[in-house]
Amino acid sequence: MPGKKVVRVWDEREVVYSPKRWRYLWEKRERALSIIERLEQFDPRLYGSVARGDVKKNSDIDIFIPYKVPSYLIELALEGLVSRRKIVMATPWHIIKGVIEIDEETTVTFPLIEPTDRELEFYRWGGAIDLWGVKTKQRVSGVNKKLILIIPTEKGHIESEVVGRESEVAKILGVSIDIVTERVHVLTRRDAIGRTGIYINEEVPDWMSFEEALKLIADRDPNVRRKVRERGGV
């Protein structure tokens, strides 16, 4: 699937949601809540468009756990819902993650090594809320893959440009300027040269734990092995 193109919105623009769009949002929120409640002990977060509110009919429901925990505990909490399990690493410099696919639009992601503050900021950049926020129908500001800042309103949202306003956006989202400039660089570069693929994207067999699968990958890949040793993996 091609990446979403970065667009330019030089002036603020208000988007008013239709009844259908509100319905999509609250239906996806209900689905997310049913998953997040199962994972409550791990302090899960809902992030992306379903946290911000700017959903479409085919928007994904993305849930993440913000710290490293034994994968079997997560799988126990999701018993009966797991359809596919993967290990993903975007580049040799990024975090190694376990991904549990619930269905075609719903995933639970968790770190297989200790995450850095910068890596956790990525989720605040896109917009993230906790269980209480989901229950109370809160929405949060964040930036989409087109590099547009989404600020929720009672009628929908306001969207505006990120490029050229990096410091202001960092303050609005409560993140460092470093994560803003990094994401701007990554997404504008992807526009220029196209999607470059993912360093690791391997399915984990049903009979194998995430940790066992990561060890096999680390045994053959020095980049992964180094990352695991640095960050307390398997």
C-alpha positions in Angstrom: 0.0 0.0 0.0 1.5 3.4 -1.0 2.3 5.8 1.8 0.1 8.8 2.4 1.4 11.9 0.7 2.5 14.9 2.8 0.1 17.8 2.0 0.4 21.5 2.7 -2.4 23.3 4.5 -1.1 26.9 4.8 -4.1 28.2 6.7 -6.0 26.6 9.5 -9.1 24.7 8.2 -12.0 23.6 10.2 -13.5 20.2 9.4 -17.1 19.5 10.5 -18.0 15.8 10.9 -21.0 14.3 9.4 -23.3 12.0 11.5 -21.8 9.1 9.6 -18.3 10.1 10.5 -19.2 10.4 14.2 -20.7 6.9 14.0 -17.5 5.5 12.6 -15.6 7.1 15.4 -17.7 5.8 18.3 -18.0 2.4 16.8 -14.3 2.1 16.5 -13.9 3.5 20.1 -16.3 0.8 21.4 -14.2 -1.9 19.7 -11.0 -0.3 21.1 -12.4 -0.2 24.6 -13.3 -3.9 24.6 -9.6 -4.6 23.8 -8.1 -2.0 26.1 -10.1 -3.2 29.1 -8.6 -6.7 28.7 -5.1 -5.1 28.8 -5.8 -2.7 31.7 -3.0 -4.0 33.9 -0.5 -3.0 31.3 -1.5 0.7 31.0 -2.4 0.5 27.3 -2.9 3.4 25.0 -5.1 4.0 22.0 -3.3 6.1 19.4 -3.6 7.5 15.9 -6.8 8.7 14.2 -9.1 6.8 16.6 -7.5 8.7 19.5 -7.7 12.1 17.6 -11.1 11.5 16.1 -10.4 12.1 12.4 -11.4 8.6 11.3 -12.7 7.2 8.1 -14.6 3.9 7.6 -11.4 2.0 7.0 -9.2 3.6 9.7 -7.2 1.2 11.8 -7.6 0.7 15.6 -4.1 0.9 17.0 -3.3 0.0 20.6 0.1 0.0 22.2 1.6 -1.0 25.6 4.3 1.6 26.6 6.7 -0.7 28.4 8.3 -4.2 28.1 6.3 -7.0 29.6 6.4 -10.8 29.0 4.5 -11.5 25.9 2.6 -14.5 27.3 0.8 -12.2 29.8 -0.4 -10.0 26.9 -1.5 -13.1 25.0 -3.3 -14.5 28.0 -5.2 -11.2 28.4 -6.2 -11.4 24.7 -7.1 -15.1 24.8 -9.5 -16.0 22.0 -8.8 -12.9 20.0 -5.3 -13.4 18.6 -5.3 -14.0 14.8 -1.7 -13.3 13.8 1.6 -12.5 15.6 4.6 -10.7 14.1 7.9 -9.1 15.1 8.5 -5.7 13.4 11.4 -3.4 13.3 11.2 -0.4 10.9 14.9 0.2 10.5 18.1 -1.1 12.4 17.8 2.1 14.5 14.2 1.7 15.6 12.6 -0.3 18.4 11.8 -4.0 18.1 8.1 -4.5 18.5 5.7 -7.4 18.9 2.5 -7.1 17.0 -0.7 -9.0 17.7 -3.4 -8.7 15.0 -6.9 -9.0 16.3 -8.6 -8.6 13.0 -8.0 -6.7 9.7 -8.2 -3.3 11.4 -7.2 -3.9 15.0 -3.7 -4.4 16.3 -1.9 -4.4 19.7 1.7 -3.4 19.7 4.3 -3.8 22.5 8.0 -3.4 22.8 10.2 -6.5 23.0 13.1 -4.3 24.3 13.0 -1.4 26.7 11.7 1.7 24.8 13.5 5.0 24.9 11.7 8.3 25.8 12.0 9.3 22.1 10.3 6.1 21.0 7.5 6.7 23.4 7.2 10.3 22.1 6.3 8.9 18.7 2.9 7.9 20.1 2.2 11.3 21.7 3.2 12.8 18.3 0.4 10.9 16.6 -2.0 11.3 19.5 -2.6 8.8 22.4 -5.1 8.4 25.2 -5.4 5.9 28.1 -8.3 3.7 29.2 -9.9 6.6 31.1 -9.7 8.8 28.1 -11.4 6.2 25.9 -14.1 5.6 28.5 -14.9 9.3 28.8 -14.8 9.9 25.1 -11.8 12.2 25.2 -10.1 13.1 22.0 -6.5 14.4 21.7 -4.4 16.4 19.3 -1.9 14.7 17.1 -0.3 14.7 13.7 -1.4 12.4 10.9 0.8 10.7 8.2 0.2 13.6 5.9 2.0 15.9 8.4 -1.2 17.7 9.3 -1.8 18.7 12.9 -5.3 17.6 14.0 -6.8 19.6 16.9 -10.2 18.2 18.0 -13.3 20.5 18.4 -16.9 19.9 19.4 -18.0 19.8 15.7 -15.0 17.9 14.3 -11.4 19.2 14.2 -9.1 22.0 13.0 -6.2 21.0 10.8 -3.1 23.0 10.0 0.5 22.7 8.7 3.3 21.2 10.7 6.3 22.2 8.4 7.5 25.6 9.3 5.7 25.5 12.7 7.8 22.7 14.3 8.4 24.5 17.7 4.7 25.5 18.0 3.6 21.9 17.2 6.0 20.5 19.8 4.5 22.7 22.5 0.9 21.8 21.5 1.7 18.1 21.7 4.0 18.2 24.7 6.8 16.5 22.8 10.4 17.5 22.1 11.3 19.5 19.0 13.6 16.5 18.1 10.7 14.1 17.5 8.9 16.7 15.4 11.9 17.4 13.2 12.6 13.7 12.9 9.1 12.9 11.8 9.0 15.8 9.3 12.3 14.5 7.8 11.1 10.9 7.6 7.7 11.6 6.0 9.0 14.2 3.6 11.8 11.9 2.5 9.3 9.1 2.0 7.4 11.4 -0.3 10.5 12.1 -2.3 11.8 8.6 -2.7 8.8 6.4 -2.0 8.2 3.9 0.7 11.5 2.1 1.6 10.1 -1.0 3.3 10.6 -2.4 6.8 13.8 -3.9 8.1 12.1 -6.8 10.0 8.5 -8.0 9.5 8.4 -11.7 10.5 5.4 -13.8 11.5 5.8 -15.7 14.8 4.6 -19.4 14.6 1.8 -20.4 16.9 4.0 -22.7 18.8 6.7 -20.2 19.5 6.8 -17.2 21.9 7.8 -13.7 20.8 10.9 -13.9 22.9 12.0 -17.2 21.3 11.4 -15.8 17.9 13.4 -12.7 18.7 16.3 -14.8 19.9 16.4 -16.6 16.6 16.4 -13.3 14.7 19.1 -11.9 17.0 21.3 -15.0 16.5 21.5 -14.3 12.7 21.3 -10.5 12.6 24.1 -8.5 14.4 22.0 -5.3 14.3 19.2 -7.0 16.2 21.6 -8.7 18.5 23.3 -5.4 19.4 19.9 -3.7 20.0 18.8 -6.6 22.3 22.0 -6.4 24.3 21.8 -2.7 24.7 18.1 -2.6 25.7 17.6 -5.7 27.8 15.7 -8.0 25.4 15.8 -11.8 25.5 
